[in-house]
Amino acid sequence: MPLISVIIPIYNVDRYLKECLDSVINQTFEDIEIICINDGSTDNSCAVLEEYAKKNSKIVVVNQENKGQSVARNVGLQVARGKYISFVDSDDFINTDMYESLIPFMSGDVNLVVFDVNIFGEQDNSMNKYFRMKFCGEVNIDGNAIFRCPVTPWNKIYRKDIIEKYEILFPEKLHYEDNSFHWKYMMHAKKAYFLKKKLYNYRIRKNSIIGETKSKNSKVTDHFILCLEIFEYMKKYGLEQEYQTSFVKFFEHCIGVVCANTKNLRKSMKIANEIWSKINISSDNNIICALQHKDYDYVIKWIGYSFLEKMCSVKKRYGRKVITICGHQFGINDF
């Protein structure tokens, strides 16, 4: 039985696939299996997989109709036999010492290792900021760590027994599904090790999901649907009280993402309101309060405020003044 199962979802990436497979095959740590899920590719990806599978017994190829990345990853989890799980996207590649570097830290009560990323391709400064490591060494996972850690699954190594025990899967037929898997796993992991070493090479392309978001993709409101899915999962395992504050902050963050990337602001805020009405959390968060009152213009305006306005401002809301100091909001009666 291999120690690590590497899951690679594949769809029409013959241009990059060999580089990806070579980087995994040539790992200095050899106790791995490589599970390639061919998600109905119509280019030469299938032929590349067949060629590599004939040469290397570590490669397991699963062919299926095109069902999306979430389904492909979930199928990979079903096939995986390893103690640990790693995800690699088929247009990226990894350093040859990646798994040898990670395994020593996956010990004791550490249930997750998060590592640094080299970003290349059609990138911008916001991506470098997003993936910048905010923690170092062993960290007890709380709501703040969940919120501040990048949600992508390919810059982490997981324990398969936790995934199985707590039924952690990627939601299907939704964009931005990494958010769901990230929250579910992190809430159960309890302790992580953050390794400031760039081991994964992440290629940004125009037709990636991130690229679609920045071009105002209509699926951007899936962020709200995922919030509800995460909340229902929290309720199932009795985690809503422990992570309530960070979840509210995450929902506000999703409002900001959607406002910045939607073609129809008011329609998107109506969707946000409908989703939040199904989430039974009491909050005095100013944005959430405005959303509940269907004051979408205020929500949209607040999201568009400058950094200085969000750090220090006074706004009138619902018969009281709301003072913002260093990003924290306080309501007081009118003077």
Steps between C-alpha positions, in 0.01 A plus 500: 500500500651839399552767765381786277225505238546779247171591330516679163173603328558536125298676232647614166847590622721305259717811463607483867430141606841344437675767709252437781534120491880512477519717809295248701665186362848631573440569870790421730239350735387185319223351717217656300220410263392738225125500432415671172131570444443566130184708512383445142790673326452554127861595419812282517499470881369142494782385271757666727354319801507164325862555399606584856294223662674238286840621618426554871307263726434776755253665263132406529277638222125540544303609194156659538259725316554870556343575839720778631799538727309434824373162380847410371660579837230310688551196277871526574427497874295183457783326313782625727670244726760724664513622858546855372330686215654756267334683210685627193335692217593363158626832359737551795813318614673432831859505622659155496566515878149610594378187680838431657482852644144461632485155660725580802250769613195274471555345842358503852172692514573698181224409254582741220810649342465824304789610280603796288431545129688635201255687274571544130314568175237769453507619860444824683613638836175400672584131454841541661334675793234229534750214515747676728557281807336657806614235750816305570564170678242315711171685532185409692222543248230747601257707300761764427741243355225353283403843369855618429634183340464461120221254421672322212549124563822462300723689747418257780535135600210336683424191709267261320346365823371849593353545152321165528387534862340841451370446145702782350444529126495772235145624426404423143364729228625813677790734430748593777447160663841522669340725763278217620770233520733746674256597775382144564848357533651787697222494759585137579879510455567707818874535439701582187861558409574797271818447300647811337653314208385541140430145388209541258507685167160651427425608144235771452318488167229721350247216484553392860222541759689794652525658157126453449429669832704804408310526168168521689385141473126450565582206729669728754187488721581132562703646787174554689365153426825356633466707817164334566648158425785565744259623767280190467813288543598699811155433647528129425815473711405760763769746393291812433559663839877443498546648153213749487706820509736390224215366289323837510827663398531248217148577378582872499817418304289310245274804463810704414621243247160485332456879493839537334430235236129498418323659205184567704569636848143526631395157372809348663419671830145363485651151466725574798197607703308184408794281602566685826133469598556122505803531727386519859776715647442820695754767407549872559738520205415823321501351151289202605251731675469712186456185291222377730325838464535466120700822493702376205617847398675541835661154475628576152623845609680364808676232297625775271634720780869574506734342752509822704120525513478143628764576761343820631156641413161595643184392315132532594317166501145423621461781752850475641853587405746231410860588577773306326837498674785285369252285308276433804147641500314639802139620507396792720180702535470824310643801679 
